[in-house]
């Protein structure tokens, strides 16, 4: 029987930082990480396997980080959990004892109840190297690809699969816009225009009735009866928490079907913690359960869980949600609440938007336009959210917006914060988008 002071189940965006954090905070403890995969993929990089990167093997998290931090690795699938005995059992018949256990079992792709979803060449987005290699091989001969779901997964796969291929790509989305859950309508429209401009067919406000074929997919039938020709279909409609091991151990499950945790990431068992996609989330804005699943959230929760295993150091104050995507050299990102989400949750809002070059003067090499939109609570001026669109520098600007949200900065704070600028790196101090967007919103609240 194996044993360790700390056992972590899962080796991706939550498991690795949980183990590394535990090592940093508790250097004298033995740490064992159990994962079922021989090779671990970078989750957010999976769409890029099909275009920019070219293969799953070029999108891997190296094991060196475990070796560097003296974390033992055991490749097997954890199948059973006995909290009373503090023992995990694996598919290979091993028993592993622990003092503290961290569940970082991640999520699984959702498969909608659509007839034909089990046909050959209908794919979900699995985090498995052999599966993605098979999918990549099939894609070499595909002429007509239909992607069901117009969120991040859908549009990134559409963009990447179009690169370097003579292929027809159609995205089918049941909502009014692609990316509708991530951005306000103006940014959604900008993103859709860019995708359409580069040859991707978008069908919004459209429901799928069935996937057709005799053994192998040949088409996708829509609710209006129209059939789209398809050699392959990608289902990109989201994911669900992988709670099988937690349920086997009798742990409490929360309202969004994730493992219930407290603000210290502790489960209903005091010796077991959970983090990442498998764990319940709470909105930092409303205190309500949130189904949001992001690798960035997973790593933050992991650093909280890993630090709290033997004594409490950190607290989870709820998720803000910071995410971005990029295609055709254009960045789209959101931190916190969009305008429509804020209004839906009962906030009266003030909006500030500013657009300009990401260099000064505008003739500087590398110049791209960058738009910033900020959403403030009109009652107290506190920043609720922000969106960026345009230059790739917007990706890091989004992290600054997230910091402002977490520190509860107001429009006045942001309009007068001390910033650094440089002609080759940012807009001028006069035209700096973040400051000007805050100033515009501030005037609405006077």
N, C-alpha and C positions, 0 to 999 in steps of 0.2 A: 504494500500500500504506500502510495506517495503521500507527501504532506508538505505544507508550507504555511508560514504565518499569514500570508496574503495570497489568495488565489483569484485571478482575474479571468473571466470567461469572455472571450472575444478579443480579436486582435486588430481592430480597425480604428476609426476616428475617436472612439471612446476608450477602448481597451488599452491601447498603447499609452496615451497620456495619463490614464488612471494608474497604470503600473509604474510609469516613470515618476509621477508625482508622489506615489507611495514610497518609492525609493528615496526621493529627495527629503521627504519629511520623516521617514523612519529608516535610516540607513542601516540599522542593525537587524531588520526583519528580512526573512527569506520571502521571495516573491516568485510565484509561478504563473505564467500566462498560458491558458489553454485555448486553442483555436482549432477549428475543423479544416481550415484551408492550408494547403502547403504554401501557397503564395497569396499575399494580401494586396488587393487592388486599392488604389486611391479612389474613393467613391465618386467624387465630383469630376474625376478625369475620365470616367467610363465613356461618355459620348465621343470624346476626342480620340479614342481608340479607332474609330471608324473614319477618321479623316486626318487631322493634324498629327497625331502621335503614331498611328499606324498598326499597333499591336498591343495586346494586354501586357506583354512582357516589358513594354516601355512605360507602363503606368502602375508600377508596383511600389509599395512601402518596403524599404529594405529592413532586414532583420538586425542590421548593425546597431540600431538604436536600443534593442533589447540587450544585446551583448555588452554594449558600452555601459549600460546601467545595471549589469549583473542581474538580469531578469531571466529566469529559466523559461524555456519554451517547450511545450508539450503539444504536438499536433494530434488531435483526436476530437471527436464531437462529444460534448457534454450532453448526456441524455437524461440523467436522474439527479435529484437533489433531495437530501434528507437533512433539513435544518436542525433537527433534534440531535443527530449524531455529528453534524457539521461535516458532511461527506458529500462529494460530487461523484457520480459514476459516469463512465464514458461508454461510447458505443463499442470500444475495443475491450470492455470488461474491466477496466482499471477503476480503482477507488482512490479518490484524492481527498485527503483531509485538509481542513483549513481552520484558522482562527477567525479571520475576516474574509468575506467573499464579496467580489464586485461583479455584478452581472452587466455586461456590455454586449449583449447578444444582438443588438441592432434591429433591423427591420427586414421585411420581405415584400417584394412587389405585389401590388394588388392585381388580381385577375378578375375582371368584371364578369358578371353572369351573362355573357353574350354567346349565343350559339355559334359554334365554330372556333372558339378561343383555343381549343386544344388541337387544331389542325397543324400539320407540318408547316414550318416557316412562319409561324406566329410566335413572336418572341416577347418576353418581358425583359426587364433590365435587371439581371441577376449579377451579384458581385462574385462571380466564379470564373476563373480564367478559362477552363476547358469549355464552358458554355459560351463565353464570349468569342473564343477562337472558332467554335462551330458557327456562330452567328456571323462572324467576319467572313468566313469562307463562303457562306450562302450569299452574302451581300455582293460578292464579286460578280455573280450572274444575274442580279436583280435589275429589272428595267423599270418596274412600277412598284414603288414603296408607299404604303399608307401608314401613317402614324396616328394612332388614336390617343388624343390628349394633347392640348396645346399649352401645357405648363413648361417649366424649365426643361424637363427631360425631353419633351416632345420637340420644342423648337431647337434645342441644342443638337439632338439627333438629326433633325431635318437639315440644319446648317452643315453639320459634319458629313453626313452621307451624300450631300450634294457635291461636296468638294472632290474634284478630280474624277467624277463619274458621269457617264452619260445615262442619267437616271431621272425618272419623273417622281417627284416627292410631293405628297399631299398630306397636310395636317388637318385632322378633323377634330373640332372642339365644340362641345355642347354649350359653352357659355358665349356671351356676346363678343368677347375678345379672347385672343390668345394672351397668356400671361395675366389674365384678369384678376387672379388671386394675389398677384405680387405688386401690380402697379395701378395707378389711376388711368382713366381712359385715354388721356392725351399721350402718355408714354406708351401705352399698349398700341395705339394707332401708329405711332412712330416706328415701333418695333415691327409691326405687321407690314408697314410700307417697305421697310428695308428687306424683310424676308421675301415679299412678293417681287420686289425689284430684282432679286437674285434668283428668280425662277422657282420659288417654292409656292405651291398652290395652297391657299388657306381656305378652309370651309368652317366658318363659325356659326353659332346658333344651329348646329347640326348634330343630330343624334345618330348613332350607329345601331342598326336593327340586328344585324348578324354578319358573321364572317363566313364566306362561302368557299366551297371547294370539295373535292372528292379525295379525301386523305391529305391532300396538299392544298394550301390556300390559292384561290384564283381571283377572289374579289371581296369587296366590302359593301354590304347592302345597307343603305341609309334609311332613315325612318320614312322618307318620302318615296321610297321605292327605287331610287337611283342606285346603280351598282358601279363602284369604282374598281377598275382593274387593279389587281395586286399580285405580284410574285412573292411579296413578303409583307408582313404587318408587324409593327412594333407597338406594344401596349405601354403607354407612358402616362398612366393615370394616378400614380402615387404609390404609397407603400403603407404597410401596417406594422405595428410593433411586434417583434418576435418575443413572445412571452411564454413559450412552451416550457422552458426550464423552470421559470418562476412559478408557473401554475402547477408543475409537477411537485414543487416544494411547498405548495399551499400558500404562497405569498399573495397578498391582497392586490387586486387589479383595479385601476382607477377608471373614471368615467369615459376617457377617450381610448380605453382598452390598452393602456400602457401599465407598467408596473408602478404601483402607488409608492411615492417617496415623500419624505418631508423636506424641509428647506436645507437639510444637511446631506441629502441624497440617500438617506437611510430608508430601507423598506420596512414592511410590517414586522420583520425580524431584525432585532438590534445588531446582529452580527453580519447582516447582508445589506449591501448597498447596490444601487442600480443607476446607470447613467447612459446617455445617448438615446438613440431612437427607440429603445425598448422601454424607456422610462416615461412616466407622466410629465407633462409640462404645464406651467401656469403662466398666464400673461402678466408681464410686469405692469401693464397699464390698467387692467380690469380685475386681476386676481382670479379670473375664470380659467378653467382648463383649456388648454390649447393643443391641437393636434399637430402643430408645426414640427417638422423634423429636418434638421440641417446638421452637416458635419461640424460647423462652427459651434453650434449649441452643444453638440455631443462632446467636443473637446473641452469646452468650458465646464460642463457638468462633471466631466471626468477629473478635472483638476480640483473641483470641490470635493468630490467623493474620495479621491486618493489622499487628500490632505486630512480628511476627517475620520479616517479609519479607527484610530486609537485615541484620538482626542480632537475635539471640535476646533477647527481653525477658520472655516469658511462657511458662508451662507449663500444659498441660491435665492436671489431676489426676484426671480421670474424672468421669462425670456422677452427679449426685445425683437429679435428676428432681424438679422442683417444678411442680405443675400444679393448676389449680382450675377449677371450673365454677360456674354459678349459674343457678337457675331458680326462679320464683315467690318471689323475694326471699329465697332461701336459698342460702348458699354452701357448697360442698363442696370441700375441698382436701387435697392430700397433698404432703409434702416427704420425700424419702428413701424408706426401706423401710416398707412396711406390716408389721403383725405376721405375717401369713401368709407374706410374702416373706422376712422375716428368719428365720423358723423353717425355711422351705424351704431357705435357704442355710446352715443349720447353726448359727445363733446361738441361744443360750439367752437368753431375753428377760425383762425386767421391764416391766410396763405400768402407766402412770398415766393416769387419765382424770379430768377435772374439767369441770363444766358450770355456767354461771351467766349472769347478764345482761351485756350489753356496756356498760352504764351503771351508775352507782350514785348514789342508790338505784334500785331497779328501776322506780320510777314515773317516772323521767326520760323526757322525750319522745325518741322514736327508739329506745327500748329493744328489743332482740331477744336471744333466748337464743343463747349461743355455747358449743359443746362443743370441748374439746381432748383429743386422745389422743396420748400420747407413747410411743415404743418405744425401750427402752434395751438395750444389751448387758449382760446380768446379770453377766458376768465382770469387766468393768472400769468399768461405769456409764456408758459413752459413749453419747450419743444417736445412734440409727440412723434414726429417722424420726418424723414427726408428722402427724396429721390434724386438720382442723377441720371443723365443720359448724354452720351457723346464720347469724349476723349477717354482713353484708358486710365488717365490720372484720376478719373472719377471713382475708380475702385478703392483707392486709398482714402480719398476724400470721404467716402462713405463710412470708413472707420472713424474718422473725426466726428462725423454726424452722430454716430452711435455713442461716442464718448460724451458728446453734449447732451444726448438724451439721458444717458445713465447718470450724469451729474445734475440733471434737472435744470439745465441752463435756459434762460429766457431769451426772447427776441432781442431785448436790450443788451444782455450779456454777449450774445453772438455778434450783434452789430458793432460792438466796441471791443471785442477780444483782440489781443495783440497777435498778429500773424506775420509770417515770413514769406516774402515773395522773391522771385528771381525771373528775369526775362526768359530763360531757357526752361523754366520749370512750372511757372504759374501765370495766371493773369496778373495784371498790375494791382497794387493796393487800392487803386481807385475803382477798378472794375471787378475785384474779387467777388465771385458769384455767391459764395456762402454769406459774406457780410451784407451784400446788397439784397439778397433774398430776405434776410432777417430784418433789415431796415425797412423794406417794403411792408412786411407783415407787422412790424412794430407800429407803423403809421396807422394801420387799420384798427389798432387797439387803443388809440388815444381818444 
